[in-house]
Amino acid sequence: MSSGQAMTRPLELADFGSFFAGGRPVRITGEPVRDVAFTRTASLQYDPNGHYHFEQAYVQYFVPARRRQPLPLVLLHGGGMTGAMWETTPDGRPGWLQHLLGLGNAVYVVDNVERGRAGWAPFGSVWPDAPIIRNAEESWSLFRFGAPAGYAQRRGFDGLRFPLAAFDTFIQHAVPRWLGNNDAALRTLCAVIDRVGPCVVVAHSHGGEVAFRALHERPAQVRGVVAIEPSGFAEPVRAPAVAGKPFLFVYGDYLDATPLWQRLAAAGRQYADALAAQGGHVEMWRLADMGIRGNSHMLMMDDNSDEIARRVSGWVREAAARGGFNPAPPGTSGPAPGDG
């Protein structure tokens, strides 16, 4: 059975839905009024001054009818991407959302501040720095698909498992990001976690920094973190937020391809050691060292993404069985939508 056939069995859901969380009200003043045309027949005078709500997250959740472990998984995207990265691979196979659901996990997919259906702010008074967006050439090297010289011919690293025939589809995932919004992203993820309640955060790349900071801000709710090639962390590591909790770091192949990834992999190892020193139960998976070769930075899109999802889900289930996810302390949030 191929990866594309693996999810042909229908998923039975107990609940699904969506919600917005976090953000802040903003009043805009001093902007010019102008005439605008929405269609060929609908035009009016547009006054952008007034009240808005910015920096919220959009969250879509799915609860399977047969859950195999009690804590929901909160999936947090990386930099310049949205929750869509978990839904479907660029070549059309089921994404981690479907796989994790099929394995009995309740799943919450986040579009954090400025991304996807969370919306964004067009006013410099709200986000003063200009947005950036990642181009295809940068993605090629940064995500470890191949050497820069191989970009034009789409010649990837030997044994690469990313579906390069769908690279142009992958680039459609890229959205603008504002580099000054990390603190806003933290506040909003904390608002999401307050709504979800006790959970395990599965974070990719830039999302790692936001997730580890949220761990320290919401220690009662964040019971563990799965860090998929994290590019940032939270300092300092504090024992009350970490002790007794399980943490999993997952890295693919070609980590020596660039000086940047050599540094990021070393930083991940150092942070894992810091978590362990404060009482965390840490596992580090370098897939190539485990005989699973060819994975890029986009592990959830590579041709063995379903296998990796099964391994991650199994790790969460085993940690739960060992009691690694402690019962909720008194006064923590109640069940999330669909969990009651």
Secondary structure, DSSP 8 states (H G I E B T S, - for coil): --GGGTT-S---EEEEEEEEEEEEEEEE-S---EEEESSSS-EEEE---EEEEEEEEEEEEEEESS-SSSS-EEEE--TT--GGGGTB-TTS-B-HHHHHHHTT--EEEEE-TTSGGG-----TTTS-S--B---HHHHHHHTTSS-GGGTTTT---TT--S-GGGHHHHHTT---B-GGGHHHHHHHHHHHHHHH-SEEEEEETTHHHHHHHHHHH-TTTEEEEEEES-S---SS--HHHHTT-EEEEEE-S-TTSSHHHHHHHHHHHHHHHHHHHTT-EEEEEEGGGGT-----S-TTTSTTHHHHHHHHHHHHHHHHHTT-S----TT-----TT--
